[in-house]
Amino acid sequence: MPHMERPSNSKFDLTRKTALVTGGGRGIGLQIALTLQQAGADIVLTGTDGIRVAEAADQFPIKPQVYQLDVTDSQAVRDLAGEIGLCPDILVNNAGVSRAAPTNQTTDEDWRAVLSVNLDGVFFCSRAFGSAMAERGSGAIVNISSMCGEIVTRQRSVVTSYNASKAGVNMVTKTLACEWAKAGVRVNAVAPGFVQSDMTARYPKETLAQWCDQTPMGRLGLPHEIASAAHFLASDASSYITETVLLVDGGYTCW
């Protein structure tokens, strides 16, 4: 009887591809970068805190290229594109912030800070690197959005600025996907639910327990589970997928 070879995971293989990850100094961004390197990618890691990103680089088996980058500074993004001197195969727009406060306590500064990082940063990086991908004829962009771009969560302090920014990320994702589809560039987003991270760690245990109770799977997500979704959308395993906002929320948005 002839031997049947087991199918390989070659479509998930990122060997000889370069992935640029913003906000990669900690949390979900760091885990995404680690996961992409494990799949074979060469990593370019960026973050606003140069020291933190440099320290994060020590966690990689193969040390990535590291750059300090403020994604809200469009000229700095352009300068980085020139300094790197290459167009990445994969761009992960992960950098994000949240300033939790009721609307009547949200200052102009808070509003602009959240929109600048979460939405302007995605646009600036996509414009700089995605345009180069389109000119080359290939590439994959993965934006890290949130289920808050789709729904308003049941919590005491609804964060209008964060929700608005993530809804904007979803629409930027869909628009760029349509614009660059025929140029060979796929643009998708991962929309996490409540995840164990630096951002959620500051909330009291009672709030975390409430989130778990509101989630059908009964727990918070883990960074590596978000990273796996990003890996899928960055790889050839999703070659016919573009403009998708992939919810990774433990079922939260079902209720």
Disulfide bonds with the S-S distance in Angstrom:
none
